């Protein structure tokens, strides 16, 4: 080899080492590691490639980083682990980008009926012959909810579908009813098609399966290109709120295939986790009896199917959650109404046992205390019949109205309680009316769970509530209802405990605590930079904290404008 070639080879090697070392030192801010039961900070953090290689003293960090490192001055801001979505609807969020966001978390959320109509008119674009929207809540409008007459006046001929923030109900205009073929004589299965008792005419409201069917027909099937475009938009929603891992529960086989492809082809940079219901799991196992649950497509990242989800009951704000005692206000359901189970106890028993026998992580979905009893009964039975004693990281999500005796069973059987404190703000006033003070004040009993030693997580269940982590943290810390009341003061938790629900505890839920959820040597460089420290601001200011930058596997994937 000639001397010139040797010099060139050495130069290229040195250049490559400097370029691909990708070493960054973060310093001069609050670097919150989320390690331990109390807040722990370090002076500096070093990232090399996609991993954290050092946390601690700044001078040691500089020595570890070497001379070619990028210096990232935090300027007093807060760096912490990226947020992990423990329960959410990635594919539904994606689908909702096809329509108009009327939610309280929308850009310029509507506060009156006129503003809601104007937003639909100005932002609405027809898709599959419909104008679609989501996030709607009549309680957020100061002059009451939108009526069929309001919708018909604005859209006399254009079919319109509005999804309530609950995602379980919605309404259409007369043109929408006509397109769906719904009349007063249409029979509702597993839900309701309300009729105005005064006029005997349809209200345009659809509840339960009639609404779900309407959404499926209105949205229809669309191309993979459109699907991936909606995935990109959904990812931006997650990244702008500091998430580096997202979940999509109730995922279909089609959803699983599309998400896997999206991650493989780098359409999406987030880690994506699918959580199918029991019937979909049956399909997966029928096709492939050795289907791998809980394993990422690329080692410690990418796409994975987490486990099996079995629901027992429905939304408490709609009086569909299953309780051991009747609702105090039963509405139109009649005397002694206490909700109902979505599934038979025998079915829950079957799938819990299947999960334990095949070592598939089990995710229960239970809201009222009787619904929770169903899941706990099945778990106790399965543990007894299988003799399994190891910690399977079993989850009961929502766990809205878990009693203390149930939480004790959570602790004893290593069950993780994943709960949704945003319901305190969204529906706390409703729960006071329909459940009475004692049960309403016990909504999302995070403090009781903490005192009993139950591992807890917090989720937004977006789009059933907003995607902002700090609104959820604020709700858990302050427990304020929409009207400003404090609901269950004794169930308040501190901000650090609440943050664990989106970081270290969420990582533990997915069996990823050795890779995610804390800032420590060897962990993935999944980070979020905040404009303020949630542990150092007034508790009422927590909801206003913003994510300024999101870093996934050492690469910046979002910067606030």
C-alpha positions in Angstrom: 0.0 0.0 0.0 1.4 3.5 -0.9 2.0 6.0 1.8 -0.8 8.3 0.5 -3.2 5.4 0.7 -2.1 4.6 4.2 -2.6 8.2 5.3 -6.0 8.2 3.7 -7.0 5.0 5.4 -6.0 6.3 8.8 -7.8 9.6 8.2 -11.0 7.8 7.2 -10.8 5.6 10.3 -10.3 8.6 12.6 -13.1 10.5 10.9 -15.4 7.5 11.2 -14.6 7.1 14.9 -15.3 10.7 15.5 -18.5 10.8 13.4 -20.1 7.5 14.5 -19.1 7.7 18.1 -22.2 9.9 18.4 -21.3 10.8 22.0 -23.4 13.5 23.7 -22.9 14.9 27.2 -26.0 16.4 28.9 -25.3 18.8 31.7 -26.4 22.0 33.5 -29.9 21.0 34.4 -32.1 18.8 36.5 -31.2 15.3 35.3 -33.9 13.2 37.1 -32.9 9.5 36.9 -36.2 8.0 38.3 -34.1 5.5 40.3 -35.3 4.7 43.8 -38.2 5.7 45.9 -37.1 9.3 46.2 -36.0 11.8 43.5 -32.4 11.3 42.5 -30.4 13.7 40.3 -27.0 13.5 38.6 -24.8 16.3 37.3 -24.3 14.9 33.9 -25.3 12.1 31.6 -23.4 10.6 28.7 -25.0 8.9 25.7 -23.0 7.0 23.1 -24.8 5.7 20.0 -28.2 4.5 21.4 -27.3 3.8 25.1 -26.5 5.7 28.2 -22.9 5.0 29.2 -22.5 7.2 32.2 -24.5 9.1 34.8 -22.9 11.1 37.6 -20.3 13.8 38.2 -19.7 16.2 35.3 -15.9 15.9 35.4 -16.1 12.1 35.2 -18.7 12.4 32.4 -16.3 14.6 30.4 -13.5 12.1 30.9 -15.8 9.3 29.8 -17.0 11.1 26.8 -13.6 12.0 25.3 -12.7 15.0 23.1 -15.1 14.6 20.2 -18.4 14.6 22.3 -21.3 16.9 21.6 -22.0 19.1 24.6 -25.7 19.6 25.3 -26.3 22.4 27.7 -29.7 21.9 29.4 -29.8 25.5 30.5 -31.5 24.7 33.8 -34.2 22.5 32.2 -35.1 19.0 33.2 -34.0 15.8 31.5 -35.7 12.5 32.4 -36.5 9.1 30.9 -38.9 9.0 27.9 -42.5 8.2 28.8 -43.9 4.7 28.3 -47.6 4.2 27.3 -49.0 1.5 29.5 -52.5 1.5 28.0 -53.5 3.4 24.9 -54.9 3.3 21.4 -52.1 4.1 18.9 -54.1 2.9 15.9 -57.3 4.7 17.0 -55.3 7.9 17.5 -54.0 7.4 14.0 -57.4 6.8 12.6 -58.7 9.9 14.3 -56.3 12.1 12.4 -58.6 11.5 9.4 -61.1 13.9 11.1 -61.5 17.0 13.2 -60.3 17.0 16.8 -63.0 18.5 19.0 -61.3 17.5 22.3 -60.2 19.6 25.2 -56.6 18.7 24.1 -57.1 19.9 20.5 -55.4 23.0 19.2 -58.0 25.8 19.9 -60.5 23.5 21.6 -64.1 24.6 21.1 -65.9 26.1 24.1 -69.3 26.8 22.7 -71.7 25.0 20.2 -70.9 27.7 17.6 -67.2 27.2 18.0 -67.6 23.4 17.6 -69.7 23.8 14.5 -67.2 26.4 13.0 -64.4 24.0 13.7 -66.2 21.2 11.9 -67.0 23.4 8.9 -63.6 25.0 8.6 -61.4 21.9 9.3 -63.7 19.1 8.1 -62.6 17.2 5.0 -64.7 14.4 3.5 -63.2 10.9 3.9 -65.1 8.0 2.4 -68.1 10.3 1.9 -68.1 11.4 5.6 -66.9 14.2 7.7 -65.4 12.6 10.8 -64.5 14.1 14.2 -63.4 12.9 17.6 -62.8 14.0 21.2 -66.2 15.6 21.6 -67.7 16.3 25.0 -70.9 18.2 25.6 -69.7 19.1 29.1 -66.8 21.2 27.6 -69.3 23.4 25.8 -70.7 26.2 28.0 -74.0 26.4 26.2 -74.8 22.7 26.1 -74.3 19.8 23.7 -74.8 19.7 20.0 -78.3 18.5 18.9 -79.4 16.8 15.8 -81.0 20.1 14.7 -77.6 21.9 15.2 -75.8 19.3 13.0 -78.5 19.3 10.4 -78.5 23.1 10.1 -74.8 23.1 9.5 -74.6 19.9 7.4 -78.0 19.4 5.7 -76.8 17.0 3.1 -73.2 16.0 4.1 -73.0 12.9 6.4 -71.3 13.7 9.6 -70.1 11.5 12.5 -68.9 12.8 15.8 -67.1 10.5 18.2 -67.5 11.3 21.9 -64.3 11.4 24.0 -65.3 8.1 25.6 -64.8 6.5 22.2 -67.9 4.4 23.0 -70.6 6.8 22.0 -71.2 9.4 19.4 -73.8 11.0 17.1 -74.6 11.5 13.5 -76.7 14.0 11.6 -79.8 13.1 9.6 -77.8 12.6 6.4 -75.6 10.2 8.4 -78.6 8.3 9.7 -79.9 8.0 6.2 -76.5 6.8 4.9 -76.3 4.2 7.7 -79.8 3.1 7.0 -80.8 3.7 10.7 -84.5 4.3 11.3 -86.8 4.3 14.4 -87.4 0.6 13.7 -83.7 -0.3 13.7 -82.9 -2.8 16.5 -79.8 -2.1 18.6 -77.6 -5.0 19.6 -75.3 -4.5 22.6 -76.1 -0.8 22.8 -78.7 1.8 22.2 -80.2 4.0 19.4 -81.9 6.7 21.5 -85.3 8.2 20.6 -86.5 11.5 22.0 -89.3 10.6 24.4 -91.1 13.9 23.7 -91.1 13.7 19.9 -90.6 10.0 19.3 -87.9 10.9 16.8 -84.2 9.7 16.6 -81.8 12.0 18.4 -78.8 11.0 16.2 -77.0 9.5 19.2 -75.5 6.0 19.0 -74.3 4.1 22.0 -72.2 1.0 22.2 -72.1 -1.4 19.2 -74.4 0.7 17.0 -71.8 3.5 17.3 -68.9 1.1 16.8 -70.6 -0.3 13.7 -71.2 3.3 12.4 -67.5 4.2 12.8 -66.4 1.0 11.0 -68.8 1.8 8.1 -68.0 5.5 7.9 -64.2 5.0 8.0 -64.2 1.9 5.8 -61.1 0.3 4.5 -58.2 2.4 3.2 -54.8 1.8 1.7 -51.6 1.0 3.5 -50.2 4.4 2.3 -53.0 6.3 4.0 -52.6 4.0 7.1 -48.9 4.8 7.3 -49.6 8.5 6.9 -51.9 8.4 9.9 -49.3 6.4 11.8 -46.8 9.2 11.2 -49.3 11.8 12.5 -50.1 9.7 15.5 -46.4 9.3 16.3 -46.0 13.0 16.3 -48.7 13.3 18.9 -46.9 10.8 21.1 -43.4 12.3 20.6 -44.6 15.9 21.2 -45.8 14.6 24.6 -42.5 12.9 25.5 -43.5 9.3 24.7 -40.8 7.0 23.3 -43.0 3.8 23.6 -46.6 3.5 22.6 -49.2 0.8 23.0 -52.2 -0.1 20.9 -54.7 -2.3 22.8 -57.6 -4.1 21.1 -55.3 -4.6 18.2 -56.6 -6.8 15.4 -54.5 -9.2 13.3 -54.5 -6.6 10.6 -53.3 -3.9 13.0 -50.5 -6.2 14.2 -49.3 -6.8 10.7 -49.4 -3.1 9.8 -47.6 -2.0 12.9 -45.0 -4.6 12.5 -44.4 -3.5 8.9 -44.4 0.2 9.9 -41.7 -0.4 12.5 -39.6 -2.6 10.2 -39.7 0.0 7.3 -38.9 2.8 9.8 -42.2 4.6 9.1 -42.4 4.8 12.9 -39.4 5.3 15.2 -41.3 4.7 18.5 -41.3 1.3 20.0 -44.8 0.0 19.3 -46.6 -2.6 21.5 -49.8 -4.4 20.4 -52.2 -5.8 23.0 -54.9 -8.0 21.3 -58.1 -9.2 22.9 -58.6 -12.9 23.6 -60.3 -13.7 20.3 -57.5 -12.2 18.3 -55.0 -14.2 20.4 -57.0 -17.3 19.5 -56.4 -16.4 15.8 -52.7 -15.8 16.3 -52.2 -19.1 18.1 -54.3 -21.0 15.5 -52.0 -19.7 12.8 -48.9 -20.2 14.8 -49.1 -22.3 18.1 -45.6 -21.0 19.1 -46.4 -17.3 18.5 -43.9 -15.2 20.4 -45.6 -12.8 22.9 -43.5 -10.2 24.8 -40.5 -10.3 22.4 -39.4 -7.3 20.4 -38.7 -7.5 16.7 -35.2 -6.1 17.1 -33.8 -7.3 20.4 -34.6 -4.6 23.0 -36.7 -2.4 20.7 -39.0 -2.3 17.7 -42.5 -4.0 17.7 -44.0 -6.6 20.0 -47.2 -8.2 20.9 -47.4 -7.9 24.7 -49.9 -10.5 25.7 -53.7 -11.1 26.0 -56.4 -8.6 27.1 -59.8 -9.7 28.5 -62.4 -7.1 29.4 -65.0 -7.7 32.1 -67.1 -4.5 32.0 -67.6 -1.1 30.5 -67.3 2.6 31.1 -68.5 3.8 34.6 -69.5 7.3 33.4 -72.0 5.6 31.1 -73.3 3.4 33.9 -71.8 0.3 32.1 -69.2 -0.6 34.7 -70.2 -3.7 36.8 -70.6 -3.0 40.5 -71.4 -5.1 43.6 -73.9 -2.5 44.7 -76.4 -0.5 42.5 -75.7 2.9 41.1 -77.2 5.6 43.4 -78.6 7.3 40.3 -79.6 4.6 37.8 -80.9 6.9 35.1 -83.0 5.2 32.5 -81.7 1.7 33.5 -84.2 1.3 36.3 -84.1 0.3 39.9 -81.1 -1.7 41.3 -79.0 -1.2 38.1 -75.4 -2.1 38.9 -74.0 -2.5 35.4 -73.3 -5.8 33.8 -70.4 -8.1 32.8 -69.2 -7.9 29.2 -68.0 -11.5 29.4 -69.1 -14.6 31.3 -67.0 -15.7 34.3 -66.2 -19.0 32.5 -64.7 -17.2 29.6 -62.5 -15.1 31.9 -61.5 -18.2 33.8 -60.5 -19.9 30.5 -58.3 -17.2 29.2 -56.5 -16.5 32.5 -55.7 -20.2 32.7 -54.6 -20.2 29.0 -52.3 -17.2 29.7 -50.7 -18.8 32.7 -50.2 -22.2 31.0 -48.7 -20.7 27.9 -46.7 -18.0 29.8 -48.6 -15.2 28.0 -48.7 -12.0 30.0 -52.3 -11.3 31.1 -53.9 -7.9 30.9 -57.3 -7.6 32.6 -59.6 -4.7 31.8 -61.9 -4.1 34.8 -63.7 -0.9 36.0 -66.3 -1.5 38.6 -65.5 -3.5 41.8 -67.7 -6.5 40.6 -65.8 -6.5 37.3 -62.5 -6.5 39.2 -63.8 -9.4 41.4 -64.3 -11.4 38.1 -60.7 -10.9 37.1 -59.4 -11.6 40.6 -61.5 -14.8 40.9 -60.2 -16.1 37.6 -56.6 -15.3 38.6 -57.0 -17.1 42.0 -58.4 -20.1 40.3 -55.7 -20.2 37.6 -52.9 -19.9 40.2 -54.4 -22.8 42.2 -54.9 -25.0 39.2 -51.6 -24.4 37.6 -49.5 -24.1 40.7 -47.6 -21.2 39.1 -45.9 -18.9 41.7 -43.6 -16.7 39.7 -44.4 -13.1 39.0 -46.0 -12.9 35.6 -46.4 -9.1 35.7 -50.2 -9.5 35.5 -52.1 -6.3 35.0 -55.6 -5.1 35.8 -56.1 -1.9 33.8 -58.3 0.9 34.7 -58.9 -0.6 38.2 -61.1 2.5 38.7 -63.0 1.4 41.8 -60.8 -1.2 43.4 -61.7 -1.8 47.1 -59.0 -2.1 49.7 -59.5 -5.8 50.1 -59.0 -6.2 46.3 -55.8 -4.1 46.4 -54.5 -6.4 49.1 -55.0 -9.3 46.6 -53.2 -7.2 44.0 -50.3 -7.0 46.3 -50.3 -10.7 47.3 -50.6 -11.9 43.7 -48.1 -9.4 42.2 -50.9 -7.7 40.2 -50.1 -4.3 38.7 -52.8 -1.7 38.9 -52.8 0.6 35.9 -55.2 3.5 36.4 -56.5 6.6 34.7 -56.6 9.7 37.0 -57.8 11.9 34.1 -61.3 10.5 34.9 -61.2 12.5 38.1 -61.3 15.7 36.1 -63.4 14.5 33.2 -66.1 12.6 35.1 -65.6 13.1 38.8 -68.7 15.3 39.1 -70.7 12.6 37.2 -69.4 9.9 39.6 -70.5 11.9 42.6 -74.0 12.0 41.1 -74.3 8.4 39.9 -72.2 6.5 42.5 -72.4 8.6 45.6 -69.6 10.2 47.6 -67.9 7.1 49.1 -67.4 5.3 45.8 -66.6 8.5 43.8 -63.9 9.5 46.3 -62.3 6.1 45.9 -61.9 6.6 42.1 -58.4 5.6 41.0 -57.2 4.8 44.6 -53.5 5.4 44.0 -52.7 6.4 47.5 -54.3 3.3 49.0 -52.4 1.2 46.5 -49.1 2.9 47.3 -49.6 2.3 51.1 -50.3 -1.4 50.5 -47.3 -1.8 48.3 -49.1 -2.4 45.1 -47.1 -1.6 41.9 -49.1 1.1 40.0 -49.0 2.7 36.6 -50.8 5.7 35.1 -52.2 5.9 31.6 -54.0 8.4 29.5 -56.0 5.9 27.4 -55.8 8.5 24.6 -58.0 9.3 22.8 -60.4 8.7 25.7 -58.5 11.5 27.4 -55.8 13.8 26.3 -52.2 12.7 25.5 -50.5 15.1 27.9 -48.6 13.2 30.6 -48.6 16.2 32.8 -52.3 16.7 32.8 -52.5 13.1 34.1 -49.8 13.8 36.7 -51.7 17.0 37.7 -54.9 15.0 38.1 -53.3 12.3 40.3 -51.7 15.0 42.5 -54.6 17.4 42.8 -57.7 15.3 42.1 -59.7 18.2 40.9 -63.0 17.7 39.0 -64.2 19.7 36.1 -66.3 21.9 38.4 -63.3 22.5 40.7 -64.1 20.1 43.5 -61.5 18.0 45.2 -62.4 14.3 44.8 -60.9 11.9 47.3 -58.2 14.1 48.9 -56.9 11.1 50.8 -56.1 9.4 47.5 -53.7 12.1 46.3 -50.2 11.1 45.5 -47.0 13.1 45.1 -45.7 14.1 41.6 -42.7 11.7 41.9 -44.9 8.7 42.5 -47.1 9.7 39.7 -44.1 10.1 37.3 -43.1 6.5 38.2 -46.4 5.4 36.6 -45.1 6.7 33.2 -41.5 5.6 33.5 -40.0 2.9 35.8 -43.3 1.2 36.7 -44.5 1.2 33.1 -41.2 -0.4 32.1 -41.6 -3.0 34.8 -45.1 -3.7 33.5 -43.6 -4.7 30.1 -40.6 -6.5 31.7 -38.3 -3.8 30.3 -37.0 -2.3 33.5 -33.4 -3.3 32.5 -33.6 -1.2 29.4 -36.1 1.6 30.0 -37.7 3.7 32.6 -34.6 5.1 34.4 -31.5 6.9 33.5 -28.6 4.6 34.3 -25.6 3.1 32.6 -26.6 0.5 29.9 -30.1 1.7 29.5 -31.6 2.8 26.2 -31.1 6.5 25.5 -34.9 7.2 25.5 -35.1 10.7 26.9 -37.4 13.7 27.2 -36.4 17.3 27.9 -38.9 19.4 29.8 -39.3 23.1 30.2 -39.7 22.8 33.9 -39.2 20.3 36.7 -42.6 18.8 37.7 -41.2 18.2 41.2 -40.3 21.8 41.7 -43.3 23.7 40.5 -46.5 24.6 42.2 -48.8 21.5 42.0 -51.4 23.4 40.0 -48.7 24.3 37.4 -47.8 20.7 36.6 -50.4 20.4 33.9 -48.8 23.3 31.9 -45.3 21.6 31.7 -44.2 21.0 28.1 -41.9 18.5 26.4 -39.3 20.5 24.5 -37.3 17.6 23.0 -37.8 13.8 22.7 -34.9 11.5 22.1 -35.3 7.9 21.0 -32.3 5.5 21.0 -30.0 8.5 21.2 -31.5 10.4 18.3 -33.6 13.5 18.5 -37.0 12.7 17.0 -39.0 15.7 18.2 -38.2 19.4 18.9 -40.8 21.8 20.1 -41.4 24.7 17.7 
